[in-house]
């Protein structure tokens, strides 16, 4: 009998943040079923003699959590909008927030009604294969009325390694505290291979210079041009 090993999708996860590494690592999504889901019965009250299934039997939700990985928040975050000003405070006094200016997104959202922030994640991911990953809001892990409009997108950890959390917040008086461990992003690969996570704790210097660095060589479309060059295209402007 010839044994053929099942192909794996190895994801190397690098961080210099001790909280993230030891307490709140990136992990398989199946470990993040929300509490409301765990407490929900599989069937509601019967209609006559016919049992009625609840969301607990929804195959779409089941399969969502059986696939991909989740990035949890690694420190408490307090947010406040008061007197026309935003204040943000992280419990670790280390994590930072950077915004994109309205000039970059005003055609999508009204800058009078919304603001953009980017929570800089301490995790850098790398895969040897150029597989696309869907980066999306972990909807079922957040309250339905959450003000956190986390944006979705497609990532490829062969060519770029950041996992920053981009979101839009409504401009209105609010106070919000997000606790460490809260799922912030669900990443699902376009692959059926089993995901193998390897976590690496590195120095901040090594992280910044080796893993989190971004090749800045262009004013615009730098990522697309870098991918084209790595793929060996004859012209980096051919898209």
C-alpha positions in Angstrom: 0.0 0.0 0.0 1.3 3.4 -1.0 0.7 6.2 1.5 0.0 9.6 0.0 0.2 12.4 2.5 -2.7 14.9 2.6 -1.4 18.2 1.4 -1.3 20.9 4.0 -1.5 24.7 3.9 1.1 25.9 6.3 0.6 29.4 7.7 3.5 30.9 9.6 2.3 33.5 12.0 4.9 36.0 13.3 4.5 38.4 16.2 6.5 40.4 18.7 3.5 41.0 21.0 3.7 38.7 24.0 -0.1 39.1 24.7 -0.9 38.0 21.2 1.5 35.1 21.2 0.7 33.6 24.6 -2.9 34.6 25.3 -4.7 35.5 22.1 -3.1 33.8 19.1 -4.6 33.5 15.7 -6.4 30.2 15.7 -8.7 27.9 13.7 -12.2 29.5 13.4 -13.9 26.4 14.8 -12.6 27.4 18.2 -14.5 30.7 18.1 -18.2 29.6 17.9 -20.0 32.5 19.8 -21.5 31.9 23.2 -25.0 32.7 22.0 -24.6 29.8 19.5 -23.4 27.4 22.2 -26.4 28.1 24.4 -29.0 28.0 21.6 -31.1 24.8 21.4 -31.2 23.0 18.1 -34.9 23.1 17.9 -37.5 25.7 19.0 -41.0 25.0 20.2 -42.8 22.7 18.0 -45.5 24.0 15.6 -48.1 21.4 16.2 -46.3 18.1 16.1 -43.5 19.4 13.8 -40.1 20.5 15.3 -38.7 23.7 14.0 -34.9 24.0 13.6 -33.1 27.0 14.9 -30.0 28.7 13.5 -27.9 26.1 15.4 -28.7 23.7 12.5 -27.8 26.2 9.8 -25.2 24.5 7.5 -23.9 27.9 6.3 -22.9 29.0 9.7 -21.5 25.6 10.6 -19.3 25.5 7.5 -18.2 29.1 8.0 -16.6 28.2 11.3 -15.2 24.9 10.0 -13.1 26.9 7.5 -10.4 29.5 7.9 -8.7 31.2 10.9 -9.7 34.0 13.2 -7.7 37.0 14.4 -8.8 38.0 18.0 -8.1 41.3 19.5 -4.9 41.0 21.7 -5.7 43.8 24.2 -8.7 45.7 25.5 -9.6 48.8 23.5 -11.6 51.7 24.7 -13.2 54.1 22.2 -15.0 57.4 22.7 -16.4 60.1 20.5 -17.2 63.2 22.5 -17.2 66.9 21.8 -16.4 66.2 18.1 -13.3 64.3 19.0 -12.3 60.7 18.9 -10.2 59.1 21.7 -8.7 55.6 21.6 -6.8 53.8 24.4 -5.4 50.3 24.3 -4.7 48.5 27.6 -1.2 47.4 26.4 -0.2 51.0 25.7 1.6 49.6 22.6 -1.0 49.1 19.9 -1.6 52.0 17.6 -4.3 53.3 15.3 -3.7 54.9 12.0 -6.3 56.4 9.7 -6.7 56.8 6.0 -7.6 60.3 5.0 -11.1 61.0 3.6 -9.6 61.7 0.2 -9.0 58.0 -0.1 -12.5 56.8 0.7 -14.9 59.7 0.5 -16.6 58.3 -2.6 -17.7 55.3 -0.5 -18.6 56.9 2.8 -19.6 60.5 3.8 -16.7 61.9 5.9 -19.3 64.0 7.8 -21.0 60.8 9.0 -18.1 58.3 9.2 -14.5 58.1 10.0 -11.9 55.5 9.1 -9.4 53.8 11.4 -6.9 51.0 11.0 -5.8 49.0 14.0 -2.3 47.9 13.4 -2.2 44.2 14.0 0.9 42.7 15.6 0.6 39.6 13.4 2.4 39.0 10.1 1.4 35.9 8.1 3.3 34.1 5.5 2.5 31.2 3.1 4.8 29.7 0.5 1.9 29.2 -2.0 0.2 32.3 -3.5 -3.3 31.5 -2.2 -5.9 34.1 -1.9 -7.7 34.6 1.5 -11.0 36.3 2.1 -10.6 38.7 5.0 -14.0 39.4 6.4 -15.9 40.7 9.4 -16.7 37.9 12.0 -20.4 38.9 11.9 -21.7 36.2 14.2 -19.2 37.1 16.9 -20.3 40.8 17.1 -23.5 42.3 18.3 -26.0 43.0 15.5 -26.0 46.7 16.4 -22.2 47.0 16.6 -20.7 50.3 15.3 -17.6 48.4 14.1 -17.9 48.3 10.3 -15.0 46.1 9.7 -14.2 46.0 6.0 -13.7 42.9 3.9 -11.1 42.2 1.2 -8.9 39.6 -0.4 -5.3 39.0 0.9 -2.5 36.9 -0.3 0.2 36.2 2.3 2.7 35.1 -0.2 3.0 38.7 -1.4 2.0 40.7 1.6 1.9 39.8 5.2 -0.1 42.4 7.2 -3.4 41.6 9.0 -4.4 45.1 10.0 -8.0 45.7 10.9 -9.6 48.4 8.8 -13.0 49.8 9.8 -15.4 52.6 9.5 -17.0 54.1 12.6 -20.2 56.3 12.7 -19.5 59.9 13.8 -21.9 60.2 16.7 -21.5 60.3 20.5 -20.5 56.9 21.7 -18.4 54.9 24.2 -17.3 51.4 23.4 -15.0 48.9 25.1 -13.8 45.9 23.1 -12.3 43.2 25.3 -9.2 41.3 24.4 -10.1 38.0 22.8 -12.9 39.5 20.7 -12.7 38.0 17.1 -11.9 40.9 14.8 -11.3 39.2 11.4 -12.1 35.8 9.8 -9.8 34.7 7.1 -10.8 31.9 4.8 -8.4 30.6 2.1 -9.5 29.7 -1.4 -8.1 26.2 -0.8 -9.5 22.9 0.6 -6.1 22.0 2.1 -5.9 21.5 5.9 -4.5 24.6 7.6 -1.5 24.1 9.8 -0.7 27.1 12.0 2.8 27.8 13.2 3.3 30.6 15.6 6.6 32.4 16.0 7.5 34.8 18.8 10.2 37.2 17.5 11.9 40.4 18.6 10.2 43.7 17.6 13.3 44.6 15.5 13.2 41.3 13.6 9.5 41.6 13.1 9.6 45.2 11.7 12.6 44.5 9.5 11.9 41.0 8.2 8.2 40.3 8.4 6.1 43.5 8.6 8.2 45.5 6.2 6.4 46.6 3.0 8.4 47.3 -0.2 7.8 50.9 -0.8 9.0 51.6 -4.3 6.0 53.3 -6.0 3.6 56.2 -5.3 0.6 54.2 -6.4 -0.2 50.6 -7.1 2.9 49.5 -5.3 1.4 46.1 -4.2 0.1 45.2 -7.7 3.4 46.1 -9.3 5.4 44.1 -6.7 3.2 41.1 -7.3 3.7 41.4 -11.1 7.4 41.5 -10.7 7.5 38.5 -8.4 5.4 36.5 -10.8 8.0 37.2 -13.5 5.9 39.3 -15.8 7.8 41.0 -18.6 6.3 44.3 -17.7 5.4 45.4 -14.1 2.7 47.7 -15.6 0.8 44.9 -17.3 -2.4 44.1 -15.4 
